[in-house]
């Protein structure tokens, strides 16, 4: 009984101990964070990369931190505040929405360091994974994928199920990213395909496998005035910091364009969303669900092309289109998916992340096809290095025209070839997300992982949390009072007792 009651805590504690061991045995600071020794023969400097620390001044390191840390701060706020509060719209699930979001982000960020180390640093070959500022950003990106999937199953899963889902999805999503980035050489600076589309369709697949007819039209799967206000806090944080999400991984003119394009796309998307929600309503009123979510679709839609010379009007068009498809999705498609396909998408991630993510992938493929040296100049080869001539065919004139570039990786791809690989990466991402989501959903259905099956358990914090109502009830009971307050105003005492005991 005790092991069943406390298994979420036990599993979490064991995982944290494992992470301590993994970081102690296999992780190390990046050379920029290493302590500096005056002796060049110090064992620390036997690695050529670490030896760079000898020649890096304090000013250079400070400048590096000054460039990289602000975008990390922005993304970090998006993960912990933006995503967390965005999901607090459910009137009886606010504790879980914002707090389990925090728990998953903290747990899975550590897991992402190790998983990425295995894939990119060769941990299994005897190397150690690097703990550095860029990887902190990437760990947050990895977490974002899982939080998107969390939105699809919000209120219908236990914390233990979400832990299992997150551990699996981090691995699969990073493998997908490696395939698309390193093998297919598809560009996605804002990770709209590899984070947003992947997370959405993975979550939808899990939701389909975990389908519970008792969740259809559930009276707790609704918002109220104050929960919608809390949700808007998340919307505003995400909206404000999204340019850093899309542009934080770039430098120079690419980063400048990413900030501009994302900003313009978000602005136009917001205007279209406000207009369309009023036009789609029979009374011409604005619907808060649209404002909370569809206003953010512009940030997703422009993610893949954010660093490209999309032109300001192009970014505005992407925002307008994404706002339209997201609003129409919330108005019509979500209901169809629930009734016909039995996919219960609590947060509407298909409309905010899924379809705009696909739009971003299509936009990236189109931009790759139409990109030319005449229009893009040096930027063409910086964004699509495989468009460069093969190393043996690089001329002296090309080196003079475009000095200081890496001339060793060109494959002389045409725009159509690069565009084809962009489209292929989108298809691969969707395929892996759906297939792995189905498998993960089946694993999550194992009874040992605390199934959420009863109607009283759905969308209800009281199953997992000590609530103020519960504390008051226990206090009155101890004092011999006659008052009986349920765990939730809508759950009577017998159901509340059942909800507590069902997991014992």
N, C-alpha and C positions, 0 to 999 in steps of 0.2 A: 504493500500500500504506500509506504513512504517513498519508494523509488518511483512509483507512478505519479505521486503528488508533486514531487520535486524534480522530475526528470528534465524539464526545461532548464532549470537552474543548474542542475548537475552537468548536463551536456554543454551549456555555455561556459561553465567554469573549466571543464576539461579542455574545451577548445582553446580557451585563453592560455592555459598552461602549455598546450601544444604550440601555440604561436610563440610563446616565450622561448621554447626550445628551438623552434625553427629559426627565429631571428638570431639567437645566440650562436647556433651552429652554422648557419648558411647565409646570414645577412651581414652587411658591413656598410659604413658610411661611404658615400661617393667621395672622390678625392678632394672635392672642394670643402667638404666638412671635416676632413681628417685634421688632427693636430699637426703642426708643422715643426719639423726638427731640423737643426742646423747641419746635421751630419748627412751628407748625400748617400752614404752607405747604410743608412738605417733600414732595417728589414721592411719597414712600411713602403720604401721606395723601390723595392725589387720589382714591383709591377710598373711597367712603363706609364700606364695611365695615372696611377697614384703619384708617380714622380712629378707629374705636372704641378702638384701642390707646391713644390719647391720654387716654382717660377711664377706663381700667382700671387700678386700683391694683395694686401688687405683692401685697397681701393678697388681692384678688379673684382674681388669676391663680393664686396659690398655693392658694386654696380650690378653684378649678376643677380644678387638677391633683390635689389631694387627693381629690376625688370621683371623678375619671375614671381615674386611673392604677391604683389597686388592682384594679378589675375587669379592666383590660387585662392586668395581671400574671398574674391567674388564667387568663384565656383563653390567654395566651401560653404558660404552662406546660402547658396542655391540648394545645396544638398541637404543641409540640416534645418534651415528655416523655410526655404521655398517649397521643396517637396513635402516637408512635414506638415506645414500649415495648409498647403493646397488640399490635402486629403482630410481636413477636419470638418468638411461640410456635413458628414453624417452626424445626426443629432445625438446619438448615443454611443459614438465610437471615437470621440475626440482624443481621449487618453491614448488609445492604441495607435491612432493615425500618426500623431506627432512623436510619440515616444518610441514605438516600435520602429519607426523610421530612423530615429536616432540610434537605436540599438543595432539595427541592420547595417547602417552606415559605418558605425564604429567597428563592428565585427568584421565585415566584409572588406573594408579598406585594408586591414592587416592581411587577410587572406589573399587579396589581389596582389600585394607586394610579392608574396611567395609564388603565386601562380605565374605572374609575369616573369619572375626570375627564372622559373623552370623553362618558360617558352623562349625568352629573349636573352637571358644571361647564361644559359647552359648549366643550371644548377646540377643536373644529373651527370654532367661531364666533369664535375669537381669544382666548378666556379661558384662564386657567391653572388647573390643578388644585391644590387645597389640600392641603398636607401638615400634618396636625394629629392630635391624640391620638385623636379619634373615628375618623378614617380608619385609624389603626393597628389599632384593634379590628376595624373592618370588613374590613381587608385580611386579618387573621387568620381572620375568618369566611369570606372568599372561599377562603382556603387550605384550611379545614376541608372544604369541598365536594370538593375534589380529593383530599384524603387519604382520604376515605370511598370514593371511586371507586378509589383506589390499593389499598384493601383487597380489592376484588373481583377484581383482577387480580394480586395479590401473588404473586411468584415465577414469573410467566409472561410477564413483559415486561422489556425492556431499559431502562436508564436513559434512553436517547434516546427510546424510545417513550413513556415516562412524561412526559418533558419536553414532547413534542408534545401528548399528551393534556391535560396541565395548562394549556398556553397556550391551547388551544382551549376547554377547559371553563370557564376563568375568564371568557372573553368571553360564552359562551352563558349561563352561570349568572347573570351580572350583567344581561344583557338580560332574562332571565326574571324576575329580581327587580324590574326596572324596570316590566315589564308588569304584574306582579301587585300591586306596591306602589303605583305612581304612576298606572296606568291603571284597574286593577280595584279599587284601594283596599282590598285584603284585608290584614288585620292578621295578623302572625306575629312576635311579639316575640322568640321564641327561635329563629326561623328553622328550625323543624322541617320545614316544607314546602320552603322555598327552599334549605336546606343539606342536611339529612339525607335527605329523600325524593329530592330532585334528585340528590344525589351517589350515592345507592344505586342508583337506576334507570339513571342514566347509566353507572355502572360495570358494572352487570349487562348492559346493552346492548353495551358494549365487550367484555366477557368472552364474550358469545355470538358475536360476530363473530370473536374471536380463538380460538375453541374449538380445543383441541388434545387429541385423544383420548389422547395419551401422558401427559397430566396426570391422567387418571382413575385414582384409587386409587394414585397415585404414592407410593412408600415414603418420600420426603422431605417430602411434604405432611402431615407429622405432627409432633407435639410430643414433647418429652421432659421429664423432671422439672424440670431447671434452666431450660429455655426457657419452661415454663409459669410458673415463679416470676418471671422477668423480665417476662413479659406481664402478670402481676398488678400489677406496679409501675405500668404504664400504666393499668390498670383503676382503681387507687386514686387516681391523680392526676385522672383524668377524673371519678370519682365525687365527690371532695372539692370540685372547682372548678366542677362543672356549674351550681350556682345562679348563679354569676357569668356563665356563658355565656348563661343564659336571662334574667337580670335586669340585666346590665351596661348595656344600652342604655336602661333606663328610669330614672325619677326618682320621688322621693316615695313615695306609697302604692303606686303600681304596682310599683316596684322592691321594696318591702317584701313585697308579695304574691308576686312572682316568686321571691324567695329562699325564702319559706316553702313555697309550692306545690311547687317543685322538690325541696326537701329532703324533704318528706313523700312525694312520689312515688317518689323514689329509695329511701327507707327501705322502703316497702311492697313495691316491686318486688324489692328484695333478699331480703326474707323469703320472698316467693312463689317466687322463683327457687330458693333453697335447698330449699324444701319440694318443689317440683315436680321438680327434678332427682333427688332421692332417690326420689320416687314413680314416676318414669318408668324408673328403672333396675331391672333384674331382681333385682339383689342388694341394692337399697335404698341404694346408695352414691352419693356426690356426684360429679358430673362437672365437671372444672375448666373445660372449654370454656363451659359454661353460666354459671359464676360469673364468668369473665373478661368476658363479653359481655352476657348477658341482664340482669345486675344494673344495667346502665346504661340499659336501655330506658326506664325511668321518666323519666329526664331528657329523652329525646327526646319521649315521648308527651305530656308536659305543656308542651312548649315554646311552642306556639301560644297556649295559654290561660294561660300562667304569670302574666301581669300582670292577669288578670281575676279577679273575685270568685268563684272556683271553689269556695270554701269548703274547709276542711281535709279534710273527708271526701271531697270530690270529687277532690282531689289524690291522696289515698290510693287511691281507686278506680281512677284513671287508672294509677297505678303497678302495682296488682294486675293489671289487664287487660293492660298492656304486658308484664309479666313472663310471663304465661301465653302470649301469642301468640309472644313471642320464644323461650321454651323449646320450645314445640311446633314452631316453625320450625326450630330447630337439631336437634330430635329426628327430625322427619319430612320437612319441606318441602325442606331443603337437598339431601337425597338424591334426591328426586323431580325437582327442578330440574336436577340434574346428569345423571341418567339419561334423563329424558324430554325435557327442553327443551334439553339440552346447554349449560347455563349453569353454569360452574364458579366458584362464589363462595368464594374461598379463606378469607376472614375471616368469612363469613356476614353481610355488610353488609345483606342483605335482612331478616334477622331482628333486627338491632340498630338499623338506621337506616331501612330501607325501610318495613316494616309499622308500626312505632311512629310513623314520620313521617306515614304516611297516617292513622293513628289520631288523631294530633294535629290534622291538618287537619279531620277529621270533627268532633272535639271543638270546634274553633274555630267551625265553621259552626253547630253546635248552640247554643253559648253566644251567638252573635250573634243567633240567632232568639229565644231566651228572655230576652235582656237587656231590662230596662225601666228607665225613669227612677225608678220607685218603689223598685226594689230596688238599683239601682246609683248613683243620684243623679248627681252631677257626673261621676263616673267613666265613665258611659255615653258622654258626648260627648268625653271626653278620649281614650278608646280608639277609639271609632267616631265621628269628627267629622262624617261624612256623615249620621249619624242626626239631627243638629241641623236645625232648620227652615231654609229658604232665607233668605238675608240680608234680603230684603225682608219676610219674615214673622216675623223675630225681634222679640218684644215687649219693652217696657220691663220688664215683670214678670219675664221670663226673664233679662234682663240683671242685674236686682237679685238674683234667686235664684242665678244662676251668673255672678258678676262676673269680669272679667279674662280671659275666654275669647276665642278667635278666632271671631267670629261670621260671617266672610265665606265660609266654605267649606261650609256646610251644604247638604244636598240633600233633606232631609226623607225620608230612606230609612226604610222600616219594618224591623223585625227580620228579616222574611223576605227582603227584598231584600238586606240586608247579608249574611245567611247564604248566600244564593244566590251572591253574589260570592265569598264565602269558599270555597264548594264549587267554583266555576268556577276559582278560582286554583289549587286543588289539581289539578284535571284538566289545566289548562294546563301546570302544572309537570311532571306526569308525562308528558304528551305531548311537550313540548320535550326533556325529559331522555332519553326513549327514542329519539326521532328523531335528536337530535344525537349520542347515544351510538353509534348504528349508523353514522352518517357518520364519526365520529371513529375508530371501530374499523376501518373500511375504509381510512382514511388511515394508520393505524398499521400496517396490513399491507403497506404499500409496502416492498419489500426494503431500501431504503436506510436504513431506521430500525432496523436490527439486530434481526431477528426472533429470538425464542427458540423454536426448533422441536424440537431434539434432546432426547431423554429425559434425557441427562446434564446439560443446561443448566438444566432446570427446578428451581426451588426450591433453587438452588445459588449460594452466595456466590462460590465459587472462580472462576466465569466472569468476574467483574467486579472482584474484590478480591485484593490481595496478602495471603494468609493466613499465620499463623505456620507452619503445616505446609509451605507452599510455600517460605517463606524458609529453613527448615531443610533442605529437600530441595536447594535451590540451593547452600547452604553446603556440604553434604556432597558434592555433585557437584564443586564447585570444588576441594575438598580431596582429590579422588581417592578418596573413600569408596565403599564398595560398597553402602551402604544406599540404598534408593529409597523415599522417602515421597511419596505422591500428594498432590495438592492437597486432597483430602478423603479421609478414611479409607475412603469407600465408592466412590471413583473410582480405577481403576487408572491406571498411567502413560500407556498409549496413549490412554485416554479423556481424561485430563487434558490431554495435548498437543493432542488434537483440540479440546477446549473452548477452549484458548488461541488456536489457529490459525484457528478457524472465523470469527473476527471480523477477521482481518488483511486 
